Amino acid sequence: MLKIQFGNYYFYRLKHSMKKIALVLFSVLCMCSVSAQKYTDQYLLDASKIADEWLMNINNKQYEDAYMSLSSEIKATYKKEAWCNLMNELIFEFGGLVSRNSIEKRFQTEIDGMENGFYVFIDYETDYTNTSNHNEHILLKQNDKNIWEIIDYNYDFNKK
């Protein structure tokens, strides 16, 4: 400790104190960053399981089970029977599933035009018997009970 006198006042300067404070702050920031990444990875994993199961239910014609994973907003828009019929027609058009690979997963907390929350985007390259260059896109949101729900499903493809 260094003691400096200025008139009747004494100032004390701790040697290397700024370095110690900076080191502690850096350590805390690193721990927070690692912790945030750990949660992001877990969100991506949990949401991916729901999306994969949802797609499997659709491809296995378990439409009622798939309907249960939809958000309450989608359920309010489509009655179960109507939604199941739409999905059946869609899968008939696509043909049988040959393969599906996840190509990108992204976690976000903000999306333009939507309330803040936990969102996961998942993109798939998919091969169906009646389509080519088929891509599927799923958007999931964690609800107030910490359950991931499907809030959007889109696709693009070329007809064979």
Secondary structure, DSSP 8 states (H G I E B T S, - for coil): -EEEEETTEEEEE-TTHHHHHHHHHHHHHHHHHHHHHHHHHHHHHHHHHHHHHHHHHHHTT-HHHHHHTB-HHHHHHS-HHHHHHHHHHHHHHH-SEEEEEEEEEEEES--TTS-SS-EEEEEEEEEETTEEEEEEEEEEEE-TTS-EEEEEEEEEEEE-
